Amino acid sequence: MGRFVHQRHRKPLEEGGATGLIVACPPLRSGVNLARIVRAAGCCGVREMIVCGSRSIDARIARDAVQQITFHRHRTLGPVLDKWRQRGYRLVGLEQATHSIPLPEYAFAEKSLLVIGHERHGITAEILDRLDDVIEIPVFGRPPAYNVATATAIAIYEYCRQRLESGRGRLPRDGGD
């Protein structure tokens, strides 16, 4: 038997993950983007999401995440963000903006609420004014920005990576050195 053996569908890690992270989505143009965000959030252990608008979540794309995430449905984000801030969450926007912090340089608070932007229009000025921080993912080529679902997956994973690095989670080590 070789050193690497294919192990599809491993069990989720028992520790770590994005259990302290809330993801907030504005009304999105694409149901595929929303479902991909839900799936990535589920893979990272997000337990709650704020979803605005009437777009449904395609369970064929989102898979098991639909059952493990609690969804809070709202028409708009503004007042909802204020309530989460009162609960002790740091409001973090994922957007290309002035004074944004590159994702590799940003340290997420354990209780963070990640606000993503609309596919075409980004985060509105009204919502930007409510945020504590704005982070962005450096882009090394063209197009000049990642797709909203891809960017959200990268940011959620970075939150998880920081939890693992800080000792709040462990990766399983099985076999080998």
C-alpha positions as CSV (number, residue, x, y, z in Angstrom):
1,M,0.0,0.0,0.0
2,G,1.3,3.5,-0.8
3,R,2.0,6.3,1.6
4,F,-1.2,8.1,0.6
5,V,-4.6,6.3,0.6
6,H,-7.7,8.0,-0.7
7,Q,-10.1,8.7,2.2
8,R,-13.2,10.3,0.8
9,H,-15.7,11.9,3.2
10,R,-13.7,12.0,6.4
11,K,-15.5,12.8,9.6
12,P,-15.5,16.5,10.6
13,L,-12.8,17.7,13.0
14,E,-14.1,17.6,16.6
15,E,-12.5,20.8,17.7
16,G,-11.9,24.2,16.1
17,G,-13.9,25.5,13.1
18,A,-15.9,28.6,12.8
19,T,-18.3,28.1,15.7
20,G,-17.9,31.7,16.8
21,L,-18.4,33.2,13.3
22,I,-21.7,34.4,11.9
23,V,-21.9,35.0,8.1
24,A,-24.2,37.8,6.8
25,C,-25.3,37.8,3.2
26,P,-27.1,40.7,1.5
27,P,-29.7,39.8,-1.2
28,L,-27.5,38.1,-3.8
29,R,-28.2,37.9,-7.6
30,S,-27.2,34.3,-7.8
31,G,-28.8,31.4,-6.0
32,V,-25.7,29.4,-6.9
33,N,-23.5,31.8,-5.1
34,L,-25.7,31.7,-2.0
35,A,-25.7,27.9,-2.0
36,R,-21.9,27.8,-2.4
37,I,-21.5,30.2,0.5
38,V,-23.7,28.0,2.7
39,R,-21.8,24.8,1.7
40,A,-18.4,26.5,2.5
41,A,-19.8,27.8,5.8
42,G,-21.1,24.3,6.7
43,C,-17.7,22.7,5.9
44,C,-16.0,25.2,8.2
45,G,-18.5,24.7,11.1
46,V,-20.4,27.9,10.9
47,R,-23.6,27.5,12.9
48,E,-25.5,30.6,12.1
49,M,-26.0,32.7,9.0
50,I,-28.0,35.9,8.3
51,V,-29.5,35.8,4.9
52,C,-31.3,38.8,3.4
53,G,-33.7,38.7,0.5
54,S,-36.1,36.0,-0.7
55,R,-33.6,33.8,-2.6
56,S,-33.9,30.2,-1.7
57,I,-30.9,28.0,-0.9
58,D,-30.4,25.1,-3.4
59,A,-29.9,22.1,-1.2
60,R,-28.3,20.1,-4.1
61,I,-25.4,22.6,-4.0
62,A,-25.3,23.5,-0.3
63,R,-25.7,19.8,0.7
64,D,-25.7,18.9,4.4
65,A,-24.9,22.4,5.4
66,V,-28.6,23.3,5.1
67,Q,-29.4,21.1,8.0
68,Q,-26.6,22.1,10.3
69,I,-26.8,25.9,10.0
70,T,-29.5,28.1,11.6
71,F,-30.6,30.7,9.1
72,H,-31.9,34.1,10.2
73,R,-33.9,35.6,7.4
74,H,-34.2,39.4,7.1
75,R,-35.1,42.0,4.5
76,T,-32.1,44.2,5.2
77,L,-28.9,44.0,7.2
78,G,-28.5,47.3,9.0
79,P,-30.6,46.9,12.1
80,V,-29.7,43.2,12.4
81,L,-26.0,44.1,12.5
82,D,-26.6,46.5,15.4
83,K,-28.2,43.7,17.4
84,W,-25.3,41.4,16.8
85,R,-22.8,44.1,17.9
86,Q,-24.8,44.5,21.1
87,R,-24.3,40.7,21.6
88,G,-20.5,41.3,21.5
89,Y,-19.7,40.5,17.9
90,R,-17.1,42.4,15.9
91,L,-18.6,43.4,12.5
92,V,-16.1,42.6,9.7
93,G,-16.8,43.5,6.1
94,L,-15.2,41.6,3.2
95,E,-14.7,44.3,0.6
96,Q,-12.2,46.2,-1.4
97,A,-12.3,49.6,0.3
98,T,-10.1,52.4,1.6
99,H,-8.3,51.4,4.8
100,S,-9.2,47.7,4.4
101,I,-6.8,45.3,6.0
102,P,-5.3,42.5,3.8
103,L,-6.7,39.2,5.0
104,P,-3.3,37.7,5.8
105,E,-2.7,40.6,8.2
106,Y,-6.0,40.5,10.0
107,A,-6.6,38.8,13.3
108,F,-10.3,37.7,13.7
109,A,-11.9,38.2,17.1
110,E,-13.4,34.9,18.3
111,K,-16.9,36.4,18.1
112,S,-16.9,37.9,14.5
113,L,-19.7,38.6,12.1
114,L,-18.5,38.5,8.5
115,V,-20.5,40.8,6.2
116,I,-20.2,40.0,2.5
117,G,-21.1,42.2,-0.3
118,H,-23.4,41.9,-3.3
119,E,-21.8,40.4,-6.4
120,R,-21.9,43.6,-8.5
121,H,-22.3,46.4,-6.0
122,G,-20.3,45.2,-3.0
123,I,-21.2,46.4,0.5
124,T,-23.3,49.5,0.6
125,A,-22.1,52.8,2.2
126,E,-24.7,52.5,4.9
127,I,-23.4,49.1,5.9
128,L,-19.8,50.1,5.6
129,D,-20.4,52.8,8.1
130,R,-21.6,50.2,10.7
131,L,-18.5,48.0,10.4
132,D,-15.7,47.7,12.9
133,D,-13.2,46.5,10.3
134,V,-13.0,45.8,6.6
135,I,-10.8,43.1,5.2
136,E,-9.9,42.3,1.6
137,I,-8.2,39.4,-0.1
138,P,-5.2,40.3,-2.2
139,V,-5.6,39.6,-5.9
140,F,-2.5,38.7,-8.0
141,G,-4.0,38.7,-11.5
142,R,-7.2,39.4,-13.4
143,P,-10.1,39.7,-12.9
144,P,-9.5,42.2,-10.0
145,A,-11.7,40.5,-7.5
146,Y,-12.7,37.0,-6.5
147,N,-16.3,35.7,-7.0
148,V,-18.3,36.4,-3.8
149,A,-18.7,32.7,-3.0
150,T,-15.0,32.1,-3.5
151,A,-14.0,35.1,-1.4
152,T,-16.3,34.2,1.4
153,A,-14.9,30.6,1.5
154,I,-11.4,32.0,1.7
155,A,-12.3,34.4,4.5
156,I,-14.2,31.7,6.5
157,Y,-11.3,29.3,6.1
158,E,-8.8,31.9,7.3
159,Y,-11.0,32.4,10.4
160,C,-10.7,28.6,11.0
161,R,-7.0,28.6,10.3
162,Q,-6.4,31.2,12.9
163,R,-8.5,29.2,15.5
164,L,-6.3,26.2,14.8
165,E,-3.1,28.2,15.0
166,S,-4.1,29.7,18.3
167,G,-4.6,26.3,19.8
168,R,-8.4,26.3,19.7
169,G,-8.5,23.3,17.5
170,R,-6.4,20.4,16.3
171,L,-5.9,18.7,13.0
172,P,-5.9,14.9,13.2
173,R,-2.6,13.2,12.6
174,D,-3.0,9.6,11.4
175,G,-0.1,7.6,10.2
176,G,3.1,8.9,8.8
177,D,5.4,11.5,10.3
